Amino acid sequence: MGQYYRFYLKNSKGERMLCPFDFDNTFKLMEHSWIGNEYCNQAVLSLKDMKSAKVYHLGDYAEDLVTPAIYRKVWGGEGCDPVHFTKSYEYDRSDVVFISCPDRKEYIRYPFSTKNSDDWYCNHFALLTALGNGRGGGDYRGINPDMVGQWAGHTLKVSSKEPKGLNKIHGWMFQED
């Protein structure tokens, strides 16, 4: 069966869970983890709005990889306190931002679209924050699968300026076989 994913962002001021259906997308990781995808773009814009947050792109088969409270907030269940977030941010598709993970001393360049709308490139933000990869159909099965989820649960920040003193992770790190 296929594993479904949702973004969950949390900081000291609040928390948000984004569902792909709210942004005209589907749940499986590789159905929405492409550069230019509206669901991923809205997750990045939500992170930017929050200034910084811990980010989880949580699969429904990854219950053992987070606390029970986080899992319930994302996937429901008894005692669930929904944090469903549906706001859609305006942006220019030609924009580029930088997302950093200070704990790991890394950052990525995040384009909101590709130059050619027919190009399909893996979205490294979606993959770096994904928890549960390899447990279901529709998961990422390309090169460097061990890097998937390395940023999950870490505090991330979005900036319009390229960070100094951090190591850049290049987009080509994730490619389909």
N, C-alpha and C positions, 0 to 999 in steps of 0.2 A: 504494500500500500504506500501511497504517497504521504510524506510528512508535510505538515503545514507550518508556516512561519508567520510571526508577528513581531513588529518592533516594540520594544518597551524602553522608555527613557525615564531616568529618575535622578533628581538632585535634591538639595535640602529644601527647595521651595515647592516641589511638586513632582508629579509623575504623569506619564502619558503612555497609552498603548495605542498604536496605530494598526488598523486592520486593512489589508490590501483591497478588500472589496469597496471600501470607502473612497478609494482612489482608482477605481476601474481596473483592478488587477486581480490576480489569482494568488493562491496561498503557497504553492510549491516554490522552493528556493530558486531554482533556475528558471522558473516562469516569470520571476520579477527581478532577478539580480543582474540587470543589464543597464549599462550607462544610458541615460535618457529616460529611464523608467520613472513615471510619475510617483509611484509609491515610495521608492527609495529617495527621490528628490524631496518629497514632502517630509520624510524622516530626517533628512539632513537640515532642511529649513526649520523644522521643529527643534532640533538640537541647537541650531544657531540662535533661535529665539530664546531658548533656555540658558544661553551663555555657555554652559558646560553641563554635562550629565553623564551618568553611567548608562551605557547603551547595551542592550541585549536584543539580538534578532533571534528570538526563541522559537525553536521547533517544538511541536506538540509531543514528540517522542523524547524530549530532553528533560523530563521531569526530575531526573536525578542530578542534573547539572546546575540547578539553581535552588534557592530556598523554596519551601512549600508556599510561602506568602507570595513570592514573585510569580511562581508558576500559576497560582490561582488568579492573580490579578491579570495575567495575560490570557489564560485559557479557561477561566471560570472554575466553578466548583463551590462546594459548601463554604460559607463564610467569605465569599468573594466580594470585594469592594471594587466595582468597575472603575477604571480610569480611562475609558474609551475616549480618544481624542480624534476629532474629525475635521478640524480647521484646515483649510487649504490656503497656502501662502502664494502670493504673486511673486514672480521672478522672471528674469530674462534667461531664456534657454542657452544663450551664448556665455553666460556667467561661468566663472570658475572660482571655487573656494578651496581652502586647505583645511583638512581635518587632522588634528594632532592627538596623539595618545602619549601625554607626557610621562606616564608611568613606564612606558616601554621605550621612550625617547625616539618615537617614530611619527611620521606623518605621511599623508597622501595628498595628491592633487585630485580634486573632485570636480569634473566637468558635469554640467547639467544636461548635456546632450553630446552627440557625436557630430562631426561636420557633415557627414552623409547619413541621413536617416535610415538608410538601408544597412549600415554597419552595425554589427552586434558585438559588443565588447563586455566582458564580465565586469560587474560593479564591485570594486574592491572594498568599498565601505560595507556593502551588504554581506560580503563573504567574511571579512575580518571580524564582524560582530555576530556571526551566525553560530548558534549553539545547537548541536544535535546532528550536524552534517554526517552523512554516511549511514544514517539509521533508517532511511526511507527512500522511496522512489522520488525522483525529481530533485534530489540533492546534487551538490557539486561533485563531479567525478573527474576533474581535469588535473593539470599539473599543480604541485604544491598543496595538496589537500590538507597537509599538516598545519598550514598557516590559517586555515579557516577557523574562525572563532578566537584567534589570539587577542583581539581587542574586546571581546565580550566581557561586560562587567567592569571595564576600566572607564575612568572619567575621560571623556573626549571633549574637544573644543573645536569650534569652526572659526576661521579667520579669512579675511580677504587677502592677507599678506602671507607670503611663504615663511614658515617658521625658520628660525636660525638655531643651530646647535642640535637639531634632531636629524635622524636618518630618514631619507625618503624611501618609501616603498613604491615601486613602480607598478603601473597597471598591468604590465605584461607578466607579472608574477602569477596571475590566474588566467589560464587559457584552457579551453576545452581540448581534450585529446583528439 
